[in-house]
């Protein structure tokens, strides 16, 4: 990397939203042909700065310079035409359009003022070969998994020969296999002259892929170093401004009787004869490579999708295979879904409305919602979860990803549920917020409730679980006790391998 060539310079950037100062004068230089990682807690200002680079926000003060040209305040389309592509946490996919159309959506082929898709077919096929992620071009993007949608957005960036590519939490919903594939693509793009800005909460990824690291905290860029010179302890301390004493506050719980039993569960070509059980007070984690069936198992239990065959027994009583989510809720089952933006929250509503959206009976008098009861309940939960800012009237979409997730979890804690289904509950969440969510999970287990967690984070699975169930191609491949295994062994099982000794 040529550290003398600054391709992008952001100087004195300030941005406020009402009384909240999101950015307080950020200075950041990005060198050409490198991978520049940006880390920091949720709400530190990382995504706000990138939205400003994309043209979605305009700075209150400061300038953005690209190749010595002032691009401050350009529109998103003008920014893309300059060669700057930002892949946001919330994927800008049009579900009703095909994979092919979504890939070409940023700069669709036009002839004489009309869309002319045909010339783009070969280009799209070559791009998908380049990123080694073949897809059916005709299928609607809304039918794909979140991870597959992530690669559609990536293909869109590759096909437009992006000069600066910003990836905001790109692996939050990717498996280990997909993450490695993403890293290969980044390296190829870097070799071809693309500069990558990489935002992530996963420290091991930061060290694996980046050349330089910048740390954001409280709306400022507080430190920038070459990756090889940045010690991990210094990085964490710079991010938080404090030490985390216990990252995985796993509480020792003596499991009670059996709460859930799943027998011979089968769903289409995704799940084949899965058998598992969970005891009261247990945290059981499902892990596996892409397409292993984790999410499908969780969704069958909750009733979002209906299993083709098998049994789901909760507290000794069978659930019908075609049961609806409302029946699961009635029986004491809660779900924190994989995609919080589209499935876990109401983005345009405030924190208060989201927290009280599940158990509205608690906030009603004579079947009429009481504002005082709603505000009291929401305020207690915001304080308990340490939501920032602690304003119950703050709009959900304006919160950072980690604070949104706290609210998504918190709305299910206004009452006690027997079983909490959590699908990638810490995806896109910073280190501090992760520790707080893990503490909440420990509290849930201590109360006697159980958690079935689906996770792509190996360290999380090893740190928080009582038992780990490895799925491989829709079947249970291995069941493990965390203290009796290692990260390397677990990774081997996830890929369908065997361990000697």
C-alpha positions as CSV (number, residue, x, y, z in Angstrom):
1,X,0.0,0.0,0.0
2,X,1.3,3.5,-0.9
3,X,0.8,5.4,2.3
4,X,1.7,8.6,0.6
5,X,-1.3,8.7,-1.7
6,X,-4.5,10.0,0.0
7,X,-7.5,9.2,-2.2
8,X,-10.1,10.3,0.3
9,X,-9.9,13.0,2.9
10,X,-12.6,13.9,5.4
11,X,-11.8,17.1,7.4
12,X,-13.6,18.7,10.3
13,X,-16.8,16.8,9.7
14,X,-19.6,17.7,12.1
15,X,-23.2,16.5,12.1
16,X,-26.0,16.9,14.6
17,X,-29.5,15.4,14.8
18,X,-31.5,17.7,17.1
19,X,-29.6,17.8,20.4
20,X,-27.5,14.8,19.5
21,X,-24.0,15.5,18.2
22,X,-23.3,12.4,16.0
23,X,-20.0,13.7,14.7
24,X,-17.9,16.4,16.5
25,X,-15.2,17.3,14.0
26,X,-13.9,14.1,12.4
27,X,-10.6,14.1,10.5
28,X,-9.8,11.0,8.5
29,X,-7.4,10.2,5.6
30,X,-7.9,7.1,3.5
31,X,-4.9,5.9,1.5
32,X,-5.3,4.4,-2.0
33,X,-5.3,0.7,-2.8
34,X,-5.6,-0.4,0.9
35,X,-8.1,-1.7,3.3
36,X,-8.8,0.8,6.0
37,X,-10.8,-0.6,8.9
38,X,-13.0,1.6,11.1
39,X,-14.0,0.3,14.5
40,X,-15.9,1.7,17.4
41,X,-19.0,1.2,19.6
42,X,-22.5,1.5,18.2
43,X,-23.3,5.2,18.1
44,X,-19.6,6.3,17.8
45,X,-20.4,7.9,14.4
46,X,-19.0,5.4,11.9
47,X,-22.1,4.7,9.9
48,X,-23.1,8.4,10.0
49,X,-19.8,9.4,8.4
50,X,-20.2,6.8,5.7
51,X,-23.8,7.9,5.0
52,X,-22.3,11.4,4.5
53,X,-19.7,10.0,2.1
54,X,-22.5,8.3,0.2
55,X,-24.4,11.5,-0.1
56,X,-27.3,10.5,2.1
57,X,-26.5,13.2,4.7
58,X,-24.8,16.5,4.3
59,X,-22.3,17.7,6.9
60,X,-23.1,20.7,9.1
61,X,-19.5,21.6,8.9
62,X,-16.4,20.2,7.2
63,X,-15.3,18.9,3.7
64,X,-15.0,15.6,1.9
65,X,-12.3,15.5,-0.8
66,X,-12.0,12.6,-3.3
67,X,-8.9,12.6,-5.5
68,X,-8.3,16.3,-4.6
69,X,-11.9,17.2,-5.7
70,X,-14.4,18.6,-3.2
71,X,-17.4,16.2,-3.2
72,X,-19.1,17.6,-0.1
73,X,-22.8,17.5,-0.4
74,X,-23.1,15.5,-3.6
75,X,-26.2,13.4,-4.1
76,X,-26.0,9.6,-3.8
77,X,-26.2,9.2,-7.6
78,X,-23.4,11.8,-8.2
79,X,-21.3,10.0,-5.5
80,X,-21.7,6.6,-7.2
81,X,-20.8,8.1,-10.6
82,X,-17.5,9.3,-9.0
83,X,-16.8,5.6,-8.2
84,X,-17.8,5.6,-4.5
85,X,-20.0,2.7,-3.4
86,X,-21.3,2.3,0.1
87,X,-22.8,-1.1,1.2
88,X,-24.9,-0.2,4.3
89,X,-25.9,-2.4,7.2
90,X,-29.5,-2.3,6.0
91,X,-29.3,-3.8,2.6
92,X,-30.8,-1.7,-0.2
93,X,-32.5,-4.6,-2.0
94,X,-35.7,-4.4,-3.9
95,X,-37.4,-7.7,-3.0
96,X,-39.8,-7.7,-5.9
97,X,-37.0,-7.4,-8.5
98,X,-34.9,-10.3,-9.8
99,X,-31.3,-10.9,-8.8
100,X,-30.2,-9.7,-12.2
101,X,-32.2,-6.5,-11.9
102,X,-30.9,-5.8,-8.4
103,X,-27.3,-6.2,-9.4
104,X,-27.7,-3.6,-12.2
105,X,-30.0,-1.4,-10.2
106,X,-27.4,1.3,-9.3
107,X,-26.6,2.0,-13.0
108,X,-29.1,0.1,-15.1
109,X,-28.4,-0.2,-18.8
110,X,-30.4,2.4,-20.8
111,X,-30.8,2.8,-24.5
112,X,-32.6,5.9,-25.9
113,X,-34.1,6.6,-22.6
114,X,-35.5,3.1,-22.0
115,X,-34.3,0.2,-19.9
116,X,-32.5,-2.4,-21.9
117,X,-31.6,-5.3,-19.6
118,X,-30.3,-7.8,-22.2
119,X,-26.8,-6.4,-22.7
120,X,-26.2,-6.7,-19.0
121,X,-26.8,-10.4,-18.8
122,X,-23.2,-11.5,-19.7
123,X,-21.7,-8.8,-17.5
124,X,-23.7,-10.0,-14.5
125,X,-22.8,-13.7,-15.1
126,X,-19.1,-12.8,-15.4
127,X,-19.3,-10.8,-12.2
128,X,-20.9,-13.7,-10.2
129,X,-18.2,-16.0,-11.5
130,X,-15.6,-13.5,-10.3
131,X,-17.0,-13.4,-6.8
132,X,-17.6,-17.2,-7.0
133,X,-21.2,-16.9,-5.9
134,X,-23.5,-18.3,-8.6
135,X,-27.2,-17.4,-8.3
136,X,-30.4,-17.9,-10.3
137,X,-30.6,-14.5,-12.0
138,X,-34.4,-14.8,-12.5
139,X,-35.4,-15.4,-8.9
140,X,-36.8,-12.5,-6.9
141,X,-34.2,-11.1,-4.4
142,X,-36.8,-11.2,-1.6
143,X,-36.8,-15.0,-1.8
144,X,-33.1,-15.1,-0.9
145,X,-31.4,-15.3,2.5
146,X,-29.9,-12.2,4.1
147,X,-26.4,-13.5,3.4
148,X,-27.3,-14.1,-0.3
149,X,-28.7,-10.6,-0.6
150,X,-25.3,-9.3,0.8
151,X,-23.5,-10.8,-2.2
152,X,-26.0,-9.2,-4.6
153,X,-25.0,-5.9,-3.2
154,X,-21.3,-6.8,-3.4
155,X,-21.8,-7.9,-7.1
156,X,-23.4,-4.5,-7.7
157,X,-20.2,-2.8,-6.4
158,X,-17.9,-5.1,-8.4
159,X,-19.8,-4.6,-11.7
160,X,-19.6,-0.8,-11.5
161,X,-15.8,-0.9,-11.1
162,X,-15.9,0.9,-7.8
163,X,-12.9,3.1,-6.9
164,X,-13.8,3.3,-3.2
165,X,-15.9,0.5,-1.6
166,X,-17.3,1.0,1.9
167,X,-18.5,-2.2,3.6
168,X,-20.5,-1.5,6.8
169,X,-20.7,-4.7,8.9
170,X,-20.5,-7.0,5.8
171,X,-20.0,-10.2,7.7
172,X,-22.7,-9.7,10.4
173,X,-24.9,-12.3,8.8
174,X,-22.4,-14.3,6.9
175,X,-21.1,-17.8,7.7
176,X,-17.4,-18.6,8.1
177,X,-17.3,-20.0,4.6
178,X,-19.0,-16.8,3.2
179,X,-16.7,-14.6,5.2
180,X,-13.6,-16.2,3.7
181,X,-15.1,-15.8,0.3
182,X,-15.7,-12.1,1.0
183,X,-12.1,-11.7,2.1
184,X,-10.9,-13.3,-1.2
185,X,-13.1,-10.8,-3.2
186,X,-11.7,-7.9,-1.2
187,X,-8.1,-8.9,-1.9
188,X,-8.9,-9.2,-5.6
189,X,-10.5,-5.8,-5.7
190,X,-7.6,-4.3,-3.8
191,X,-5.2,-5.8,-6.4
192,X,-7.2,-4.2,-9.2
193,X,-6.9,-0.8,-7.5
194,X,-10.1,-0.5,-5.4
195,X,-9.7,1.2,-2.0
196,X,-11.8,-0.5,0.7
197,X,-13.2,1.0,3.9
198,X,-14.2,-1.9,6.2
199,X,-16.4,-1.3,9.2
200,X,-16.7,-4.2,11.7
201,X,-17.1,-5.2,15.3
202,X,-15.3,-8.4,14.8
203,X,-11.7,-7.8,15.9
204,X,-10.3,-11.0,14.4
205,X,-11.6,-9.9,11.0
206,X,-10.1,-6.4,11.3
207,X,-6.6,-7.9,11.9
208,X,-7.0,-10.4,9.1
209,X,-8.1,-8.0,6.3
210,X,-6.9,-4.5,7.1
211,X,-3.8,-2.4,6.5
212,X,-4.8,0.5,8.8
213,X,-7.3,0.9,11.6
214,X,-9.1,4.0,12.8
215,X,-11.0,4.0,16.1
216,X,-14.1,6.1,16.6
217,X,-15.5,7.1,20.0
218,X,-18.2,9.6,20.9
219,X,-18.3,11.2,17.5
220,X,-14.6,11.6,17.0
221,X,-11.8,9.6,15.3
222,X,-9.6,9.1,18.4
223,X,-6.7,7.0,17.0
224,X,-5.3,5.7,13.7
225,X,-2.5,3.2,13.4
226,X,-1.1,0.7,10.9
227,X,-2.7,-2.7,11.7
228,X,0.6,-4.4,12.6
229,X,1.4,-1.7,15.2
230,X,-2.1,-1.7,16.9
231,X,-2.2,-4.1,19.8
232,X,-5.5,-5.7,20.4
233,X,-5.8,-4.6,24.1
234,X,-5.1,-1.0,23.0
235,X,-7.7,-1.3,20.3
236,X,-10.4,-2.5,22.7
237,X,-9.5,0.2,25.3
238,X,-9.6,2.9,22.6
239,X,-13.0,1.8,21.4
240,X,-14.6,1.7,24.8
241,X,-12.5,4.1,26.9
242,X,-12.6,1.4,29.5
243,X,-11.8,-2.3,30.1
244,X,-14.4,-5.1,30.0
245,X,-13.8,-7.3,33.0
246,X,-15.9,-10.2,31.9
247,X,-16.9,-10.4,28.2
248,X,-18.9,-13.6,28.5
249,X,-20.7,-13.3,31.9
250,X,-22.0,-16.9,31.7
251,X,-23.7,-17.8,34.9
252,X,-23.6,-21.4,36.1
253,X,-27.1,-22.7,36.1
254,X,-28.3,-26.1,37.2
255,X,-30.7,-27.1,34.3
256,X,-34.2,-28.1,35.2
257,X,-36.5,-30.5,33.5
258,X,-36.9,-30.7,29.7
259,X,-38.6,-27.7,28.2
260,X,-38.4,-28.4,24.4
261,X,-38.1,-31.6,22.4
262,X,-37.8,-31.6,18.6
263,X,-38.1,-35.0,17.0
264,X,-37.2,-35.9,13.4
265,X,-37.9,-32.4,12.1
266,X,-37.9,-32.1,8.3
267,X,-38.5,-29.0,6.2
268,X,-38.2,-29.1,2.4
269,X,-34.6,-29.5,1.3
270,X,-33.2,-27.6,4.2
271,X,-33.7,-29.7,7.3
272,X,-33.5,-33.5,7.5
273,X,-34.6,-35.4,10.6
274,X,-33.3,-33.0,13.3
275,X,-33.6,-34.2,16.9
276,X,-32.7,-31.9,19.8
277,X,-33.8,-31.0,23.3
278,X,-33.4,-28.0,25.6
279,X,-33.8,-28.1,29.4
280,X,-35.0,-25.3,31.6
281,X,-32.3,-22.7,32.2
282,X,-30.1,-23.9,29.3
283,X,-28.5,-21.9,26.5
284,X,-28.1,-24.2,23.5
285,X,-26.5,-22.8,20.3
286,X,-26.9,-24.0,16.8
287,X,-23.9,-23.5,14.6
288,X,-23.0,-24.5,11.0
289,X,-21.9,-23.4,7.6
290,X,-24.1,-21.5,5.1
291,X,-27.3,-23.4,4.3
292,X,-27.0,-25.8,7.2
293,X,-30.6,-25.2,8.3
294,X,-30.1,-23.2,11.6
295,X,-32.6,-20.5,10.8
296,X,-35.1,-23.0,9.4
297,X,-35.1,-25.0,12.6
298,X,-35.7,-21.8,14.6
299,X,-38.5,-20.6,12.3
300,X,-40.2,-24.0,12.3
301,X,-40.3,-24.0,16.1
302,X,-41.8,-20.4,16.1
303,X,-44.3,-21.1,13.3
304,X,-42.9,-18.6,10.7
305,X,-42.5,-21.7,8.4
306,X,-44.2,-25.0,8.9
307,X,-42.3,-28.3,9.0
308,X,-43.2,-31.0,6.6
309,X,-42.9,-33.7,9.3
310,X,-41.7,-34.4,12.8
311,X,-42.7,-33.3,16.3
312,X,-42.3,-30.1,18.4
313,X,-43.1,-30.7,22.0
314,X,-43.1,-27.7,24.4
315,X,-43.5,-28.4,28.2
316,X,-44.8,-31.8,27.4
317,X,-47.5,-30.6,24.9
318,X,-47.2,-31.0,21.2
319,X,-47.4,-28.0,18.9
320,X,-49.2,-28.5,15.6
321,X,-46.7,-28.4,12.7
322,X,-48.8,-25.8,11.0
323,X,-49.1,-23.6,14.1
324,X,-48.8,-19.8,13.7
325,X,-46.4,-17.5,15.7
326,X,-49.3,-16.2,17.8
327,X,-49.8,-19.8,19.1
328,X,-46.0,-20.0,20.0
329,X,-46.2,-16.7,21.8
330,X,-49.3,-17.9,23.7
331,X,-47.3,-21.0,24.8
332,X,-44.4,-18.8,26.0
333,X,-42.0,-18.7,23.0
334,X,-40.3,-15.4,22.0
335,X,-38.3,-14.7,18.9
336,X,-35.4,-12.3,18.2
337,X,-35.1,-12.7,14.4
338,X,-32.0,-12.6,12.2
339,X,-33.0,-9.4,10.4
340,X,-33.9,-6.8,13.0
341,X,-34.5,-4.0,10.5
342,X,-37.3,-5.7,8.6
343,X,-38.6,-8.3,11.1
344,X,-37.7,-7.3,14.6
345,X,-38.7,-3.6,14.9
346,X,-41.0,-0.9,13.6
347,X,-38.4,1.5,12.3
348,X,-40.6,4.6,12.1
349,X,-42.0,4.2,15.6
350,X,-40.2,5.4,18.7
351,X,-38.4,3.3,21.4
352,X,-41.5,3.4,23.7
353,X,-43.9,2.0,21.0
354,X,-41.5,-0.8,20.1
355,X,-40.8,-1.9,23.6
356,X,-44.5,-2.1,24.5
357,X,-45.6,-3.6,21.1
358,X,-45.7,-7.2,22.3
359,X,-47.5,-7.1,25.7
360,X,-49.9,-4.3,25.3
361,X,-52.2,-5.6,28.0
362,X,-49.8,-4.3,30.6
363,X,-50.2,-0.7,29.4
364,X,-54.0,-0.6,29.0
365,X,-56.8,0.5,31.2
366,X,-60.3,-0.6,30.2
367,X,-58.8,-1.7,26.8
368,X,-57.4,1.8,26.2
369,X,-53.6,2.3,26.1
370,X,-52.4,4.5,29.0
371,X,-49.6,6.8,28.0
372,X,-48.3,7.0,31.6
373,X,-48.2,3.2,32.0
374,X,-46.5,2.8,28.6
375,X,-43.9,5.5,29.4
376,X,-43.2,3.9,32.8
377,X,-42.7,0.4,31.3
378,X,-40.5,1.7,28.5
379,X,-38.4,3.9,30.8
380,X,-37.7,0.9,33.1
381,X,-36.6,-1.2,30.2
382,X,-34.4,1.5,28.6
383,X,-32.6,1.9,31.9
384,X,-32.2,-1.8,32.4
385,X,-30.8,-2.3,28.9
386,X,-28.7,0.8,28.9
387,X,-30.1,2.1,25.6
388,X,-28.3,5.1,24.3
389,X,-29.7,7.7,24.1
390,X,-32.1,6.9,27.0
391,X,-35.0,8.8,25.4
392,X,-38.1,6.6,25.0
393,X,-39.4,9.0,22.4
394,X,-36.3,8.6,20.2
395,X,-37.1,7.1,16.7
396,X,-35.9,3.5,16.3
397,X,-34.4,4.1,12.8
398,X,-32.2,6.9,14.3
399,X,-30.6,4.5,16.9
400,X,-27.3,2.7,16.2
401,X,-27.5,-1.0,15.3
402,X,-26.5,-2.2,18.8
403,X,-29.1,0.0,20.6
404,X,-31.8,-1.1,18.1
405,X,-30.9,-4.7,19.0
406,X,-31.2,-4.0,22.7
407,X,-34.8,-2.7,22.2
408,X,-35.6,-5.7,20.0
409,X,-34.5,-8.0,22.8
410,X,-36.0,-5.8,25.5
411,X,-39.6,-5.8,24.1
412,X,-39.7,-9.6,24.9
413,X,-38.5,-9.0,28.4
414,X,-41.5,-7.0,29.6
415,X,-43.0,-10.4,30.5
416,X,-41.3,-13.7,31.2
417,X,-41.2,-16.3,28.4
418,X,-40.3,-19.9,28.7
419,X,-38.2,-20.2,25.6
420,X,-36.3,-17.4,23.8
421,X,-35.3,-18.2,20.2
422,X,-32.4,-15.9,19.1
423,X,-31.2,-15.8,15.6
424,X,-27.9,-14.0,15.2
425,X,-28.8,-11.8,18.2
426,X,-25.4,-10.0,18.2
427,X,-25.0,-9.5,14.5
428,X,-23.6,-6.0,13.8
429,X,-23.4,-5.2,17.5
430,X,-20.3,-3.6,19.1
431,X,-18.2,-5.2,21.9
432,X,-19.8,-3.2,24.7
433,X,-23.4,-3.9,23.5
434,X,-22.5,-7.6,23.0
435,X,-21.3,-7.9,26.6
436,X,-24.6,-6.3,27.8
437,X,-26.7,-8.7,25.6
438,X,-24.7,-11.6,27.0
439,X,-25.5,-10.4,30.5
440,X,-29.2,-10.3,29.6
441,X,-29.0,-13.9,28.2
442,X,-27.4,-15.0,31.5
443,X,-30.2,-13.3,33.4
444,X,-32.8,-15.1,31.3
445,X,-31.1,-18.5,32.0
446,X,-30.8,-17.7,35.7
447,X,-34.6,-17.1,35.8
448,X,-35.2,-20.6,34.6
449,X,-36.1,-19.7,31.0
450,X,-34.2,-21.3,28.1
451,X,-32.5,-19.9,25.0
452,X,-32.0,-21.6,21.6
453,X,-29.4,-19.4,19.9
454,X,-28.5,-19.6,16.2
455,X,-25.1,-18.0,15.7
456,X,-22.3,-17.7,13.1
457,X,-19.9,-16.4,15.8
458,X,-17.8,-19.3,17.0
459,X,-16.3,-17.5,20.0
460,X,-19.8,-16.5,21.0
461,X,-21.0,-20.1,20.8
462,X,-18.1,-21.3,22.9
463,X,-18.4,-18.5,25.4
464,X,-22.1,-18.3,26.2
465,X,-23.5,-21.9,25.6
466,X,-24.2,-24.8,27.8
467,X,-24.3,-27.1,24.8
468,X,-23.4,-26.6,21.1
469,X,-25.2,-28.4,18.3
470,X,-23.4,-28.5,14.9
471,X,-25.6,-28.7,11.9
472,X,-24.2,-29.9,8.5
473,X,-26.3,-29.9,5.4
474,X,-29.6,-29.9,7.4
475,X,-28.6,-32.7,9.8
476,X,-27.1,-32.7,13.3
477,X,-23.4,-33.6,12.8
478,X,-22.1,-33.2,16.4
479,X,-23.2,-32.1,19.9
480,X,-20.5,-30.5,22.1
481,X,-19.9,-29.2,25.5
482,X,-17.9,-25.9,25.1
483,X,-15.4,-26.5,27.9
484,X,-14.6,-29.9,26.3
485,X,-13.8,-28.6,22.8
486,X,-11.8,-25.9,21.1
487,X,-12.3,-23.3,18.4
488,X,-10.3,-25.3,15.9
489,X,-12.2,-28.5,16.6
490,X,-15.5,-26.7,16.3
491,X,-14.5,-25.1,13.0
492,X,-13.6,-28.6,11.7
493,X,-17.0,-30.0,12.6
494,X,-18.8,-27.1,11.1
495,X,-17.1,-27.9,7.7
496,X,-18.1,-31.5,8.1
497,X,-14.7,-32.8,9.1
498,X,-13.5,-35.2,11.8
499,X,-11.1,-34.7,14.6
500,X,-8.6,-37.3,15.7
501,X,-7.9,-37.6,19.4
